[in-house]
Amino acid sequence: MSESQTIVIVGASLAGAKAAETLRQEGFAGRVVLIGEEGDRPYERPPLSKGYLRGDEEVVKIFVHEEGFYAEQGIELRTSTLVKAVDPATSQLVLDDGERLAYDRLLLTTGAAPRRLTVPGADLPGVHYLRDVGDADGLAVSIGQASRLVVVGAGWIGSEVAASARQMGTEVAMVDPGAVPLAGVMGPEVGAVFRQLHASHGVDLYLGTGVEAVVGRKVAEGVRTSDGRVIDADLVVVGIGVAPRTELAEAAGIRVGNGIEVDEHLETSVSGIFAAGDVAAAWHPGLGERVRVEHWANALNQGPAAARNMLGARIAYDRVPYFFSDQYDLGMEYSGYARIWDRVVFRGNPDDGKFIAFWLADGRVVAGMNANVWDVTGPIQALIRSRATVDIGRLTDPAVPLEEVAPGT
Ligand SMILES: Cc1cc2nc3c(=O)[nH]c(=O)nc-3n(C[C@H](O)[C@H](O)[C@H](O)COP(=O)(O)OP(=O)(O)OC[C@H]3O[C@@H](n4cnc5c(N)ncnc54)[C@H](O)[C@@H]3O)c2cc1C
C-alpha cells in the first residue's frame, strides 16, 4: 500500500493497538487512525479482575504502550470517539461528531460487551459489571465497602472477581446454574478442581441454580435463586458472559453471525474490511470451523495478523486458541478449543494444585490445561496440532517428557 493511503482501525484496545503497531513495524508509511470510544489510551483488561482490582498494580502497568508511543509512531489515536456508521459504498466512516473519515482499508476491533442480567431488580444500584477500567475502579471501591458480595455466574470473570474479593477480605457467595464453576469449558472433572479451590478459600457456592431476581427496595440487598433461596449481599457482580459488538458491521451489511464473520485471513465478507479480537468469528483452518475466541492472546496475535494481511500478506491465522487465568495461588494456561471430548486425564495430582489436565477425543488430545506447571504450552499445543493418537500411560506419566508422548517422536 502506498504512502497516500489510509488505514482506519475502529476499537482502540489490545487488538487495535497491536494492529496499529504492526502496520508501522511492517513499514506502512501512510495514514493510520486508531479510534476508540473509551477515554484512555489502549490498555489490557486481564489485570482488571486481578491485581488492578485488588490495588496491587499501578494503572501505568496496564497500558498496551507507553504514553507518547502513538505520536512517535505517527498513529492518530482518537480516544473518546464513537464510530456511528461504516459506509462500504463510499469507504467512509461516520464519527459521533458527524465527521466523515475516508479509509482504504478498515479493521474492526470493536470487542465485546458484558451480557446483561434481565431478571427483576437487575437495574438496582449495587449491581455491577466488569469490562473497563472505570468499572474496575467503581467495583474496587464497592468491594472495599461491602460486607458480602454475591457473584452471579461462575465463569472466568465471576471466578476471578470472587477470588480477588476474598483476597480483599470480603465475604463472597457465587451462584451458577452449572454443577461446577466453569462447567462449559472445563467439564465436571476439572470444574471440580475450581469448585474445591473456591470452597477452600471460603466462597459459598450455590451451584446448579440460576438467579431469578435481585432483591432489595432501593439498592441490591441480595439475590433470589431459581430454587427459592435468598442470598443476602450488599453488592452484586454479574459475570454471565459477553456478546460481540457487531452492531457497526451488521448495519454496514457485513456478514455477522456469532461475531463478525471473517475468513482465515481475517477479512470480512466486504473486501478491504477486516476484523480481529473478541469480535471476530474467524475461519480456523486447523479446526475446520469458525471460532470466536474471547481471550487476551487472541487479540494480541490477531491484531498483528490482520494488519499484515491488510498490507497484502495473506497469511492464514491458525494459532491454537490459548488463555490464562489466575485465581488465588492457582495460575493456569489452557490451550485448545474442545467442545466435545470423551475423556479427561491428569498428569500430576489435582489435589496438589500442580497438574496438567488433558481433554481427549478418540484418543487424541484436543485441549490441555497446565495449572502451576510452566513452560509446557509449546509441547501441549504440538500434541493438539499433531492430532496423533496418544498412549494414555505416557501422557499421564510425569517422567515422560511431553515432547516424547506423541507416537513417532
Ligand atoms: C476483567 C477482564 C479480565 C480478563 N482476563 C483475562 C485473562 O485472564 N485471560 C485472558 O486470556 N483474557 C482475559 N480477558 C479477555 C481479554 O481482555 C479480551 O479478550 C481482550 O480485551 C479483547 O481485546 P479486543 O481488542 O478484541 O477487544 P476489547 O478489549 O473489547 O476492546 C474493544 C474496544 O472497542 C471499542 N469500541 C467498540 N465499538 C466502538 C465504536 N463503534 N467506536 C469506537 N470504539 C468502539 C470499545 O470501547 C473497546 O475499547 C479479560 C477481560 C476482562 C474484561
The ligand as a MOL file (V3000), in Angstrom:
LIG
                    3D

  0  0  0     0  0            999 V3000
M  V30 BEGIN CTAB
M  V30 COUNTS 53 58 0 0 0
M  V30 BEGIN ATOM
M  V30 1 C -11.9640 -8.0810 33.5650 0
M  V30 2 C -11.3880 -8.9040 32.4450 0
M  V30 3 C -10.4180 -9.8520 32.7160 0
M  V30 4 C -9.8870 -10.6210 31.6930 0
M  V30 5 N -8.9430 -11.5570 31.9950 0
M  V30 6 C -8.4430 -12.3330 31.0220 0
M  V30 7 C -7.4850 -13.3360 31.3350 0
M  V30 8 O -7.0920 -13.5230 32.4730 0
M  V30 9 N -7.0050 -14.0890 30.3250 0
M  V30 10 C -7.4050 -13.9330 29.0400 0
M  V30 11 O -6.9410 -14.6660 28.1710 0
M  V30 12 N -8.3160 -12.9780 28.7030 0
M  V30 13 C -8.8440 -12.1830 29.6710 0
M  V30 14 N -9.7750 -11.2240 29.3690 0
M  V30 15 C -10.2170 -11.0640 27.9680 0
M  V30 16 C -9.3580 -10.0550 27.1990 0
M  V30 17 O -9.1710 -8.9020 27.9400 0
M  V30 18 C -10.0640 -9.7490 25.8750 0
M  V30 19 O -10.0440 -10.9240 25.1100 0
M  V30 20 C -9.4040 -8.5910 25.1190 0
M  V30 21 O -9.5640 -7.3960 25.8160 0
M  V30 22 C -10.0180 -8.4400 23.7420 0
M  V30 23 O -9.4340 -7.3440 23.1090 0
M  V30 24 P -10.1090 -6.6480 21.8630 0
M  V30 25 O -9.1580 -5.5790 21.4700 0
M  V30 26 O -10.5190 -7.6610 20.8730 0
M  V30 27 O -11.4910 -6.0220 22.3800 0
M  V30 28 P -11.8690 -5.1040 23.6090 0
M  V30 29 O -10.8240 -5.1800 24.6650 0
M  V30 30 O -13.2660 -5.4570 23.9770 0
M  V30 31 O -11.8600 -3.6350 23.0220 0
M  V30 32 C -12.7560 -3.1800 22.0660 0
M  V30 33 C -12.7260 -1.6700 22.0970 0
M  V30 34 O -13.5100 -1.1770 21.0190 0
M  V30 35 C -14.2420 -0.0420 21.4670 0
M  V30 36 N -15.3790 0.1520 20.5700 0
M  V30 37 C -16.4150 -0.7080 20.3300 0
M  V30 38 N -17.2620 -0.1810 19.4190 0
M  V30 39 C -16.7520 1.0360 19.0690 0
M  V30 40 C -17.1800 2.0600 18.1720 0
M  V30 41 N -18.2870 1.9360 17.4530 0
M  V30 42 N -16.4410 3.1750 18.0850 0
M  V30 43 C -15.2740 3.3250 18.8030 0
M  V30 44 N -14.8220 2.3800 19.6580 0
M  V30 45 C -15.5580 1.2530 19.7960 0
M  V30 46 C -14.6200 -0.4250 22.8840 0
M  V30 47 O -14.9700 0.7080 23.6310 0
M  V30 48 C -13.3300 -1.0770 23.3660 0
M  V30 49 O -12.4490 -0.1390 23.9190 0
M  V30 50 C -10.3360 -10.4340 30.3730 0
M  V30 51 C -11.3340 -9.4740 30.0920 0
M  V30 52 C -11.8600 -8.7210 31.1300 0
M  V30 53 C -12.9370 -7.7110 30.8410 0
M  V30 END ATOM
M  V30 BEGIN BOND
M  V30 1 1 1 2
M  V30 2 1 2 3
M  V30 3 2 2 52
M  V30 4 2 3 4
M  V30 5 1 4 5
M  V30 6 1 4 50
M  V30 7 2 5 6
M  V30 8 1 6 7
M  V30 9 1 6 13
M  V30 10 2 7 8
M  V30 11 1 7 9
M  V30 12 1 9 10
M  V30 13 2 10 11
M  V30 14 1 10 12
M  V30 15 2 12 13
M  V30 16 1 13 14
M  V30 17 1 14 15
M  V30 18 1 14 50
M  V30 19 1 15 16
M  V30 20 1 16 17
M  V30 21 1 16 18
M  V30 22 1 18 19
M  V30 23 1 18 20
M  V30 24 1 20 21
M  V30 25 1 20 22
M  V30 26 1 22 23
M  V30 27 1 23 24
M  V30 28 2 24 25
M  V30 29 1 24 26
M  V30 30 1 24 27
M  V30 31 1 27 28
M  V30 32 2 28 29
M  V30 33 1 28 30
M  V30 34 1 28 31
M  V30 35 1 31 32
M  V30 36 1 32 33
M  V30 37 1 33 34
M  V30 38 1 33 48
M  V30 39 1 34 35
M  V30 40 1 35 36
M  V30 41 1 35 46
M  V30 42 1 36 37
M  V30 43 1 36 45
M  V30 44 2 37 38
M  V30 45 1 38 39
M  V30 46 1 39 40
M  V30 47 2 39 45
M  V30 48 1 40 41
M  V30 49 2 40 42
M  V30 50 1 42 43
M  V30 51 2 43 44
M  V30 52 1 44 45
M  V30 53 1 46 47
M  V30 54 1 46 48
M  V30 55 1 48 49
M  V30 56 2 50 51
M  V30 57 1 51 52
M  V30 58 1 52 53
M  V30 END BOND
M  V30 END CTAB
M  END
